[in-house]
Amino acid sequence: MAKFTKESGKFISLTKGAKLTKEYRVDQVERKKHKDPVMSQFFGAEKLQQLLSKEGAVGIRVYYGLDMDGDGKRDKKFIVVATDANGDDMLTPATRTLDKDTGPRDSDILTSEVLCPFDCATANPLNSDTDESNG
């Protein structure tokens, strides 16, 4: 079976998801000593659909990024791109070069400034140690 299909990925239980995200929170706060680590980012449906509607797109790839903008904080960022059936990032020729920063082109690469926990108000087992499963 091909790895890069529209059916790739698997759903997991809330218990498994909460365990994975808790381990990440513990690692960031206790082991790496980050005071206020970014735990997640929000992406709007229209922006995600814009990526997924590219001809030949079968899914998205999420990269981990680190924003070192000189403020002394190492801000985690997610970088999202559409991916084709071969597993290739779908970048237009204009965005495939690093010769100069030309700004956003053709909606190829997505990130977000909506960072959690800072902008997220919902307490649930995926983002806190609460036992509430209904948010």
Secondary structure as GFF3:
##gff-version 3
##sequence-region A 1 135
A	DSSP	alpha_helix	14	26	.	.	.	ID=ss1
A	DSSP	pi_helix	27	31	.	.	.	ID=ss2
A	DSSP	beta_strand	40	41	.	.	.	ID=ss3
A	DSSP	alpha_helix	45	52	.	.	.	ID=ss4
A	DSSP	beta_strand	57	67	.	.	.	ID=ss5
A	DSSP	beta_strand	75	84	.	.	.	ID=ss6
A	DSSP	three_ten_helix	93	95	.	.	.	ID=ss7
A	DSSP	beta_strand	109	110	.	.	.	ID=ss8
A	DSSP	beta_strand	115	116	.	.	.	ID=ss9
###
